Amino acid sequence: MNPYRALLERVGRTRAFAWFGRRVLTPLDLRFRGSRLAPSRLGSDLPLCYLTTIGRRSGQPRTVPLLYVPADDGGVVVVATNFGTAHHPAWSHNLEAAPNAVVEIDRRPMEVRARRLYGEERERFLREFASMWPAYDTYRQRTDRDVRLYVLEPR
């Protein structure tokens, strides 16, 4: 593992990183959308996608950068940790209200339909996320809410 990735994994578990991730890292990832210069990918090789949902209140498209794990069917799985905060991220509420969305990986958009994961399937992907980014276990311990996972299946 390269030193940058090791540093990210170490500081990724801190509350300061949660603040930094929401307020600095996410906007920078959006600014460098589709580029290898996106901070979440730069030197880390973390799999980054851009999920565009329709805002449940505004009706406007909303895009967020997310780490993902490949799904069994050609889609991807995303996890709604919100860095371990007390509430679900807005994008997960949007998927609950309107499950059709677009996910973009390496500048290739794919129309998807979200399906929430439960049971053993959910647990299996939680383990995969934790092995890719160990801070996910910290995020889950930090909150009392049930962290949502979604498989984004190609439409």
Order of alpha helices (4+ residues) and beta strands (2+ residues): alpha-alpha-alpha-beta-beta-beta-beta-alpha-beta-beta-alpha-alpha-beta
